[in-house]
Amino acid sequence: MRALVRRLPGVAMVSLAASCPASAPAQESYTDSVTGTLVRFEMVKVPGTDLWIGRTEVTWDLYDAFALSRPDSSEGRSTVDAVARPTRPYGAPDYGWGHAGFPVISVAYTAAQAFGEWLSAKTGKKYRLPTESEWEHVARLAAGTSTDALAWHVANAGGTTHAVGAKPADALGLHDLFGNAAEWVTVRSGRPVVRGGSFRDAAQAIGPSARAVQDDTWNERDPQIPQSRWWMSDAPFVGFRIVREP
């Protein structure tokens, strides 16, 4: 596997993504980092396209680098003047299930979009949410192994999310594309959508065809008035994965 790693001078980097098991295919990949932090994340080339996709769902480690930071001069490289940061949530958004190495959850669609803008400004690359058609294309390529063996679902998850990469990689070398946290995708119109299913769904209900449309119950208990544009108080099953344009 060819890895293109950008290192910070004098800083020892610690990878957050689990290494791809020997049984997974050797896909072209690279590791990127966020300047001024120890956070790294891995991107995998989608065969037959110019698109790259995260090997794992975005982790709290990476999202915290965004949520807990403040705007700086590096964001001037972006097409926006600055990217707003999430408000501090009421309570623990990780529900106490696990933080370091776990998928970020309870994040609103608009917050996931803002994260992509911030990461693009920090790295100089174009990162964003996948479109629904892009996610479906990746899911078709990734399918092939029993989702029960690859995914966290209601029968094996114990009612919580799990650290990314704890299950084997799929046919594309990705982890947790199905199950664990459902993933935001971009749709042309209408309410935001998540794909892949989550740890709350039955094994037969997760996979390439799993799809859920956001409804009011996902943020029903939000104590912020008006409802927060950053957090989803009743959607601990929602996370996201990023893609990179050429």
Secondary structure in CASP SS format (residue, H / E / C, confidence):
PFRMAT SS
TARGET T0000
AUTHOR 0000-0000-0000
METHOD secondary structure of the structure
MODEL  1
M C 1.00
R C 1.00
A C 1.00
L C 1.00
V E 1.00
R C 1.00
R C 1.00
L C 1.00
P C 1.00
G C 1.00
V C 1.00
A C 1.00
M C 1.00
V C 1.00
S C 1.00
L C 1.00
A C 1.00
A C 1.00
S C 1.00
C C 1.00
P C 1.00
A C 1.00
S C 1.00
A C 1.00
P C 1.00
A C 1.00
Q C 1.00
E C 1.00
S E 1.00
Y E 1.00
T E 1.00
D E 1.00
S E 1.00
V C 1.00
T C 1.00
G C 1.00
T C 1.00
L C 1.00
V C 1.00
R E 1.00
F E 1.00
E E 1.00
M E 1.00
V E 1.00
K E 1.00
V C 1.00
P C 1.00
G C 1.00
T C 1.00
D C 1.00
L C 1.00
W E 1.00
I E 1.00
G E 1.00
R C 1.00
T C 1.00
E C 1.00
V C 1.00
T E 1.00
W H 1.00
D H 1.00
L H 1.00
Y H 1.00
D H 1.00
A H 1.00
F H 1.00
A H 1.00
L C 1.00
S C 1.00
R C 1.00
P C 1.00
D C 1.00
S H 1.00
S H 1.00
E H 1.00
G H 1.00
R H 1.00
S C 1.00
T C 1.00
V C 1.00
D C 1.00
A C 1.00
V C 1.00
A C 1.00
R C 1.00
P C 1.00
T C 1.00
R C 1.00
P C 1.00
Y C 1.00
G C 1.00
A C 1.00
P C 1.00
D C 1.00
Y C 1.00
G C 1.00
W C 1.00
G C 1.00
H C 1.00
A C 1.00
G C 1.00
F C 1.00
P E 1.00
V C 1.00
I C 1.00
S C 1.00
V E 1.00
A C 1.00
Y H 1.00
T H 1.00
A H 1.00
A H 1.00
Q H 1.00
A H 1.00
F H 1.00
G H 1.00
E H 1.00
W H 1.00
L H 1.00
S H 1.00
A H 1.00
K H 1.00
T H 1.00
G C 1.00
K C 1.00
K C 1.00
Y E 1.00
R E 1.00
L C 1.00
P C 1.00
T E 1.00
E H 1.00
S H 1.00
E H 1.00
W H 1.00
E H 1.00
H H 1.00
V H 1.00
A H 1.00
R H 1.00
L H 1.00
A H 1.00
A C 1.00
G C 1.00
T C 1.00
S C 1.00
T H 1.00
D H 1.00
A H 1.00
L H 1.00
A C 1.00
W C 1.00
H C 1.00
V C 1.00
A C 1.00
N C 1.00
A C 1.00
G C 1.00
G C 1.00
T C 1.00
T C 1.00
H C 1.00
A C 1.00
V C 1.00
G C 1.00
A C 1.00
K C 1.00
P C 1.00
A C 1.00
D C 1.00
A C 1.00
L C 1.00
G C 1.00
L C 1.00
H C 1.00
D C 1.00
L C 1.00
F C 1.00
G C 1.00
N C 1.00
A C 1.00
A E 1.00
E E 1.00
W E 1.00
V E 1.00
T E 1.00
V C 1.00
R C 1.00
S C 1.00
G C 1.00
R C 1.00
P C 1.00
V E 1.00
V E 1.00
R E 1.00
G C 1.00
G C 1.00
S C 1.00
F C 1.00
R C 1.00
D C 1.00
A C 1.00
A H 1.00
Q H 1.00
A H 1.00
I C 1.00
G C 1.00
P C 1.00
S C 1.00
A C 1.00
R E 1.00
A E 1.00
V E 1.00
Q C 1.00
D C 1.00
D H 1.00
T H 1.00
W H 1.00
N H 1.00
E C 1.00
R C 1.00
D C 1.00
P C 1.00
Q C 1.00
I C 1.00
P C 1.00
Q C 1.00
S C 1.00
R C 1.00
W C 1.00
W E 1.00
M C 1.00
S C 1.00
D C 1.00
A C 1.00
P C 1.00
F C 1.00
V E 1.00
G E 1.00
F C 1.00
R C 1.00
I C 1.00
V E 1.00
R E 1.00
E C 1.00
P C 1.00
END
